[in-house]
């Protein structure tokens, strides 16, 4: 309780009150303590202001959750660039040092100039368990998409998929490119074992 000079004959008090759950009604009261009671001891409320200062704690002290967003736009005589990044992270921290976390990140990037345009989008999903001794076990899935074109007839696009778990990696890359002189496409598959179901035609061999 804090009292300060408010106006002549009045004092202002800031009182923090914890109201139990289930309370239907409550009544504020003032108690005047003096040597003797006199008729001029007149205690009144000039003004009551109620404020809820109990900010809910949705996450315990050993758990954190955050979401961050970054948006950037730049314009100039030669072109325009826009990017947006979103990160969603949930983490459980053990006082002993062990942590379990998961991350989801998305990134979008576009650039337009007088003679070229670039667009890309990336998504990454990651889950990790950290060992207090330093070793960790993690799994990650990422997707990257990019497209480029210019006024001279050059165009290229790429889609890349990657799955990562510990030291094991699986890759799938799709690339297509075209220009006034030639066009080509490439598919790259990388894994310890590659399994294909169904009929396979290999006219390029």
C-alpha positions in Angstrom: 0.0 0.0 0.0 1.4 3.4 -1.0 0.0 6.7 0.1 0.9 10.1 -1.4 -0.3 13.6 -1.3 -3.2 13.8 -3.7 -5.3 16.9 -2.9 -5.9 19.0 0.1 -7.5 16.7 2.7 -7.2 13.6 0.5 -4.6 10.8 0.1 -4.2 8.5 -2.9 -3.6 4.8 -2.2 -2.4 2.0 -4.6 -3.6 -1.3 -3.2 -2.8 -4.7 -4.7 -5.6 -7.2 -3.8 -5.7 -10.9 -4.6 -9.3 -12.0 -5.0 -9.8 -15.8 -4.5 -11.3 -17.8 -7.3 -15.0 -18.2 -7.0 -15.5 -14.9 -5.2 -18.9 -13.5 -6.2 -18.7 -10.1 -4.6 -16.3 -8.1 -2.4 -16.4 -4.8 -0.6 -13.5 -2.3 -0.1 -13.3 -0.6 3.3 -11.2 2.0 5.0 -10.2 1.8 8.6 -9.2 5.0 10.4 -6.8 4.4 13.4 -6.6 7.3 15.8 -6.1 8.1 19.5 -9.8 8.7 20.1 -12.8 8.7 17.8 -14.1 12.1 17.0 -17.0 13.3 14.9 -14.6 15.0 12.4 -13.0 11.7 11.5 -14.8 11.5 8.2 -13.4 8.7 6.0 -14.8 8.7 2.4 -14.0 7.3 -1.0 -13.5 10.2 -3.5 -12.8 7.9 -6.4 -12.2 4.1 -7.0 -10.4 2.8 -10.0 -10.1 -1.0 -10.5 -7.3 -2.4 -12.7 -6.5 -6.0 -13.5 -2.8 -6.4 -13.2 -2.7 -10.2 -13.1 -1.0 -10.9 -16.4 -1.7 -14.6 -17.3 1.4 -16.8 -17.5 0.5 -19.1 -20.3 3.9 -20.8 -20.3 5.8 -22.1 -17.2 9.2 -20.7 -16.3 10.9 -23.7 -17.8 9.0 -23.6 -21.1 9.2 -20.9 -23.7 7.2 -20.3 -26.9 7.9 -17.5 -29.4 6.7 -16.5 -32.8 8.6 -13.9 -34.7 7.7 -12.2 -37.9 10.0 -10.0 -40.1 8.7 -8.2 -43.1 10.9 -6.0 -45.3 10.1 -4.0 -48.4 12.6 -1.9 -50.4 11.8 0.1 -53.4 14.0 2.2 -55.7 14.4 3.4 -59.3 15.9 0.1 -60.4 13.5 -2.4 -58.8 11.7 -3.6 -55.8 12.5 -6.2 -53.2 10.1 -7.8 -50.7 10.8 -10.5 -48.1 8.9 -12.0 -45.3 10.2 -14.4 -42.6 8.2 -16.2 -40.0 9.6 -18.4 -37.2 7.6 -20.5 -34.9 9.5 -22.1 -32.0 8.4 -24.2 -29.1 11.0 -25.4 -26.5 10.9 -27.2 -23.3 14.0 -26.6 -21.2 15.1 -29.0 -18.5 17.1 -27.4 -15.6 19.5 -30.2 -15.9 20.4 -29.1 -19.4 18.3 -31.4 -21.5 16.0 -29.6 -24.0 13.4 -30.7 -26.5 12.6 -28.2 -29.2 10.8 -27.9 -32.5 11.2 -25.1 -35.1 9.1 -24.2 -38.1 10.5 -21.5 -40.4 9.1 -20.0 -43.6 10.9 -17.6 -45.8 9.5 -15.8 -48.9 11.6 -13.6 -51.1 10.7 -11.7 -54.2 12.7 -9.2 -56.3 11.6 -7.4 -59.4 13.8 -5.1 -61.4 13.7 -3.5 -64.8 15.2 -6.5 -66.6 14.7 -9.5 -64.2 12.5 -11.1 -61.6 13.4 -13.5 -58.8 11.0 -15.4 -56.5 11.9 -17.9 -53.8 10.1 -19.6 -51.0 11.6 -21.8 -48.3 10.1 -23.9 -45.6 12.0 -25.7 -42.9 10.6 -28.1 -40.2 13.0 -29.1 -37.5 12.8 -31.1 -34.3 15.7 -31.7 -31.9 16.5 -33.3 -28.6 19.7 -32.0 -27.0 21.8 -34.3 -24.8 23.4 -32.5 -21.8 26.7 -34.3 -22.7 26.8 -32.5 -26.0 25.4 -35.0 -28.5 22.0 -34.3 -30.0 19.4 -36.2 -32.1 17.6 -34.2 -34.7 15.3 -34.5 -37.7 14.7 -31.8 -40.3 12.6 -31.4 -43.4 13.2 -28.5 -45.8 11.8 -27.4 -49.1 13.3 -24.6 -51.3 11.6 -23.2 -54.4 13.2 -20.7 -56.7 12.1 -19.1 -60.0 14.2 -16.7 -62.1 13.4 -14.9 -65.4 14.6 -12.0 -67.4 13.6 -10.0 -70.5 16.3 -11.7 -72.6 14.5 -15.0 -72.5 16.4 -16.7 -69.7 14.3 -18.6 -67.2 15.1 -21.1 -64.5 13.2 -22.8 -61.8 14.2 -25.2 -59.0 12.5 -27.2 -56.3 14.6 -28.9 -53.7 13.4 -31.4 -51.0 15.7 -32.6 -48.2 15.0 -34.9 -45.3 17.6 -35.1 -42.5 17.7 -37.4 -39.5 20.9 -37.7 -37.6 23.6 -38.5 -40.3 21.0 -39.8 -42.8 20.1 -37.5 -45.7 17.6 -37.9 -48.6 17.6 -35.4 -51.4 15.3 -34.7 -54.4 16.2 -31.8 -56.7 14.2 -30.7 -59.7 15.8 -28.2 -62.0 14.5 -26.7 -65.3 16.3 -24.0 -67.3 15.6 -22.4 -70.6 17.3 -19.7 -72.7 17.3 -18.7 -76.4 20.1 -21.2 -77.1 19.1 -24.3 -75.2 16.7 -25.8 -72.6 17.4 -28.6 -70.2 16.0 -30.2 -67.1 17.7 -32.2 -64.3 16.3 -34.5 -61.6 18.7 -35.5 -58.8 17.9 -38.2 -56.3 20.3 -39.0 -53.5 19.7 -41.6 -50.7 21.2 -44.7 -49.3 18.6 -46.8 -51.0 16.3 -45.7 -53.9 13.1 -47.6 -54.4 10.9 -47.1 -57.5 7.5 -48.8 -57.7 6.0 -49.4 -61.1 7.3 -49.4 -64.7 10.4 -47.3 -65.4 11.2 -46.0 -68.9 14.8 -44.8 -69.4 15.0 -43.4 -72.9 18.0 -41.2 -72.1 20.3 -44.2 -71.3 
